[in-house]
């Protein structure tokens, strides 16, 4: 999913064994998009973006674009 700073998004991590599953369904706003070279390791250029979100709770967390979806209305 392509995102821009200021976009409202939802975290989608349905795998209950994932350590970040407790964020599943949370909503937040994109604060920063950080470029790194993770895509060189995975072979997927989309993995080279780390999306920094401020959740509705005020917590700031980082996720890959594969964990981000459009928000529920």
Backbone as JSON Lines, residues from 0, in Angstrom:
{"i":0,"aa":"X","n":[0.85,-1.18,0.0],"ca":[0.0,0.0,0.0],"c":[0.89,1.24,0.0]}
{"i":1,"aa":"X","n":[0.65,2.13,-0.92],"ca":[1.36,3.4,-0.95],"c":[0.74,4.35,0.06]}
{"i":2,"aa":"X","n":[1.58,4.93,0.9],"ca":[1.11,5.87,1.9],"c":[1.92,7.15,1.83]}
{"i":3,"aa":"X","n":[1.33,8.2,2.36],"ca":[1.99,9.49,2.46],"c":[1.87,9.98,3.89]}
{"i":4,"aa":"X","n":[2.77,10.87,4.27],"ca":[2.72,11.46,5.6],"c":[1.35,12.12,5.78]}
{"i":5,"aa":"X","n":[0.74,11.85,6.92],"ca":[-0.59,12.39,7.22],"c":[-1.73,11.43,6.95]}
{"i":6,"aa":"X","n":[-1.46,10.34,6.2],"ca":[-2.52,9.35,5.92],"c":[-2.92,8.61,7.18]}
{"i":7,"aa":"X","n":[-4.22,8.35,7.32],"ca":[-4.73,7.51,8.39],"c":[-4.76,6.09,7.86]}
{"i":8,"aa":"X","n":[-4.2,5.15,8.63],"ca":[-4.1,3.75,8.19],"c":[-4.47,2.8,9.34]}
{"i":9,"aa":"X","n":[-4.59,1.53,8.97],"ca":[-4.9,0.46,9.93],"c":[-3.78,-0.56,9.88]}
{"i":10,"aa":"X","n":[-3.42,-1.11,11.03],"ca":[-2.41,-2.17,11.11],"c":[-3.12,-3.52,10.94]}
{"i":11,"aa":"X","n":[-2.57,-4.34,10.05],"ca":[-3.17,-5.64,9.75],"c":[-2.13,-6.73,9.95]}
{"i":12,"aa":"X","n":[-2.13,-7.35,11.13],"ca":[-1.22,-8.46,11.44],"c":[-2.08,-9.6,12.03]}
{"i":13,"aa":"X","n":[-2.74,-10.38,11.16],"ca":[-3.67,-11.4,11.64],"c":[-2.99,-12.62,12.28]}
{"i":14,"aa":"X","n":[-1.7,-12.83,12.02],"ca":[-0.98,-13.99,12.55],"c":[-0.79,-13.84,14.06]}
{"i":15,"aa":"X","n":[-1.5,-14.65,14.83],"ca":[-1.46,-14.56,16.29],"c":[-0.1,-14.93,16.88]}
{"i":16,"aa":"X","n":[0.77,-15.56,16.09],"ca":[2.1,-15.89,16.58],"c":[3.1,-14.75,16.35]}
{"i":17,"aa":"X","n":[2.71,-13.75,15.58],"ca":[3.58,-12.59,15.33],"c":[3.67,-11.76,16.61]}
{"i":18,"aa":"X","n":[4.87,-11.38,17.03],"ca":[5.01,-10.61,18.27],"c":[4.29,-9.26,18.25]}
{"i":19,"aa":"X","n":[4.0,-8.74,17.06],"ca":[3.29,-7.47,16.95],"c":[1.78,-7.63,16.73]}
{"i":20,"aa":"X","n":[1.29,-8.86,16.85],"ca":[-0.14,-9.11,16.63],"c":[-1.04,-8.24,17.52]}
{"i":21,"aa":"X","n":[-0.55,-7.87,18.7],"ca":[-1.39,-7.08,19.62],"c":[-1.74,-5.7,19.03]}
{"i":22,"aa":"X","n":[-1.06,-5.29,17.94],"ca":[-1.4,-4.04,17.24],"c":[-2.45,-4.25,16.16]}
{"i":23,"aa":"X","n":[-2.79,-5.49,15.87],"ca":[-3.75,-5.81,14.8],"c":[-5.06,-5.03,15.01]}
{"i":24,"aa":"X","n":[-5.47,-4.32,13.96],"ca":[-6.72,-3.57,14.0],"c":[-6.58,-2.14,14.52]}
{"i":25,"aa":"X","n":[-5.4,-1.8,15.06],"ca":[-5.19,-0.42,15.55],"c":[-5.12,0.53,14.35]}
{"i":26,"aa":"X","n":[-5.52,1.77,14.58],"ca":[-5.44,2.82,13.57],"c":[-4.42,3.86,14.0]}
{"i":27,"aa":"X","n":[-3.81,4.51,13.01],"ca":[-2.85,5.56,13.31],"c":[-2.65,6.45,12.1]}
{"i":28,"aa":"X","n":[-1.8,7.45,12.29],"ca":[-1.48,8.41,11.24],"c":[0.0,8.28,10.89]}
{"i":29,"aa":"X","n":[0.31,8.28,9.6],"ca":[1.69,8.19,9.14],"c":[2.42,9.47,9.51]}
{"i":30,"aa":"X","n":[3.47,9.33,10.32],"ca":[4.29,10.48,10.73],"c":[5.55,10.62,9.9]}
{"i":31,"aa":"X","n":[6.11,9.49,9.46],"ca":[7.37,9.52,8.74],"c":[7.49,8.25,7.91]}
{"i":32,"aa":"X","n":[8.17,8.35,6.79],"ca":[8.48,7.19,5.96],"c":[9.99,7.1,5.87]}
{"i":33,"aa":"X","n":[10.55,6.04,6.4],"ca":[11.99,5.87,6.52],"c":[12.46,4.85,5.49]}
{"i":34,"aa":"X","n":[13.42,5.22,4.69],"ca":[13.99,4.31,3.68],"c":[15.15,3.54,4.3]}
{"i":35,"aa":"X","n":[15.19,2.25,4.06],"ca":[16.33,1.44,4.48],"c":[16.64,0.43,3.38]}
{"i":36,"aa":"X","n":[17.51,-0.51,3.64],"ca":[17.86,-1.46,2.59],"c":[17.37,-2.88,2.88]}
{"i":37,"aa":"X","n":[16.3,-3.01,3.62],"ca":[15.74,-4.33,3.91],"c":[15.33,-5.05,2.63]}
{"i":38,"aa":"X","n":[14.9,-4.3,1.63],"ca":[14.5,-4.9,0.36],"c":[15.64,-5.64,-0.33]}
{"i":39,"aa":"X","n":[16.87,-5.23,-0.08],"ca":[18.02,-5.94,-0.65],"c":[18.14,-7.35,-0.07]}
{"i":40,"aa":"X","n":[17.73,-7.5,1.18],"ca":[17.79,-8.79,1.85],"c":[16.63,-9.68,1.43]}
{"i":41,"aa":"X","n":[15.41,-9.09,1.37],"ca":[14.22,-9.89,1.06],"c":[13.97,-10.05,-0.42]}
{"i":42,"aa":"X","n":[14.56,-9.16,-1.24],"ca":[14.3,-9.19,-2.67],"c":[13.02,-8.46,-3.05]}
{"i":43,"aa":"X","n":[12.37,-7.82,-2.09],"ca":[11.14,-7.08,-2.34],"c":[11.38,-5.62,-1.99]}
{"i":44,"aa":"X","n":[11.43,-4.75,-3.0],"ca":[11.73,-3.34,-2.79],"c":[10.74,-2.67,-1.84]}
{"i":45,"aa":"X","n":[9.49,-3.16,-1.77],"ca":[8.5,-2.6,-0.84],"c":[8.94,-2.73,0.61]}
{"i":46,"aa":"X","n":[9.8,-3.71,0.9],"ca":[10.29,-3.9,2.26],"c":[11.28,-2.82,2.69]}
{"i":47,"aa":"X","n":[11.69,-1.96,1.76],"ca":[12.68,-0.93,2.07],"c":[12.06,0.33,2.65]}
{"i":48,"aa":"X","n":[10.78,0.27,2.98],"ca":[10.13,1.4,3.63],"c":[9.65,0.99,5.01]}
{"i":49,"aa":"X","n":[10.05,1.77,5.98],"ca":[9.56,1.6,7.34],"c":[8.6,2.76,7.59]}
{"i":50,"aa":"X","n":[7.37,2.43,7.94],"ca":[6.33,3.43,8.12],"c":[6.19,3.72,9.62]}
{"i":51,"aa":"X","n":[6.46,4.95,10.01],"ca":[6.33,5.35,11.42],"c":[4.93,5.92,11.62]}
{"i":52,"aa":"X","n":[4.2,5.31,12.56],"ca":[2.82,5.7,12.84],"c":[2.66,6.23,14.25]}
{"i":53,"aa":"X","n":[1.78,7.2,14.39],"ca":[1.33,7.58,15.72],"c":[-0.07,7.0,15.86]}
{"i":54,"aa":"X","n":[-0.19,6.04,16.79],"ca":[-1.48,5.38,17.0],"c":[-2.44,6.32,17.72]}
{"i":55,"aa":"X","n":[-3.71,5.97,17.68],"ca":[-4.73,6.77,18.37],"c":[-4.45,6.87,19.86]}
{"i":56,"aa":"X","n":[-3.73,5.89,20.42],"ca":[-3.37,5.9,21.84],"c":[-2.24,6.89,22.13]}
{"i":57,"aa":"X","n":[-1.58,7.39,21.07],"ca":[-0.45,8.28,21.23],"c":[0.89,7.59,21.07]}
{"i":58,"aa":"X","n":[0.89,6.25,21.12],"ca":[2.12,5.47,20.96],"c":[2.65,5.63,19.53]}
{"i":59,"aa":"X","n":[3.97,5.72,19.38],"ca":[4.6,5.8,18.06],"c":[5.29,4.46,17.79]}
{"i":60,"aa":"X","n":[4.97,3.85,16.64],"ca":[5.48,2.53,16.28],"c":[5.87,2.51,14.81]}
{"i":61,"aa":"X","n":[6.74,1.58,14.44],"ca":[7.2,1.42,13.06],"c":[6.73,0.08,12.51]}
{"i":62,"aa":"X","n":[6.25,0.09,11.25],"ca":[5.82,-1.12,10.57],"c":[6.24,-1.08,9.13]}
{"i":63,"aa":"X","n":[6.35,-2.23,8.52],"ca":[6.59,-2.33,7.08],"c":[5.27,-2.13,6.35]}
{"i":64,"aa":"X","n":[5.35,-1.75,5.1],"ca":[4.14,-1.48,4.33],"c":[3.25,-2.71,4.19]}
{"i":65,"aa":"X","n":[3.82,-3.91,4.33],"ca":[3.01,-5.12,4.22],"c":[2.05,-5.28,5.4]}
{"i":66,"aa":"X","n":[2.27,-4.54,6.48],"ca":[1.4,-4.6,7.66],"c":[0.39,-3.46,7.72]}
{"i":67,"aa":"X","n":[0.32,-2.64,6.66],"ca":[-0.52,-1.45,6.65],"c":[-1.64,-1.61,5.63]}
{"i":68,"aa":"X","n":[-2.84,-1.23,6.05],"ca":[-4.02,-1.29,5.17],"c":[-4.8,0.02,5.28]}
{"i":69,"aa":"X","n":[-5.78,0.17,4.4],"ca":[-6.68,1.32,4.49],"c":[-7.46,1.23,5.79]}
{"i":70,"aa":"X","n":[-7.81,2.37,6.39],"ca":[-8.52,2.35,7.66],"c":[-9.96,1.91,7.49]}
{"i":71,"aa":"X","n":[-10.54,1.39,8.58],"ca":[-11.98,1.18,8.62],"c":[-12.61,2.55,8.78]}
{"i":72,"aa":"X","n":[-13.7,2.78,8.16],"ca":[-14.38,4.1,8.25],"c":[-14.99,4.3,9.6]}
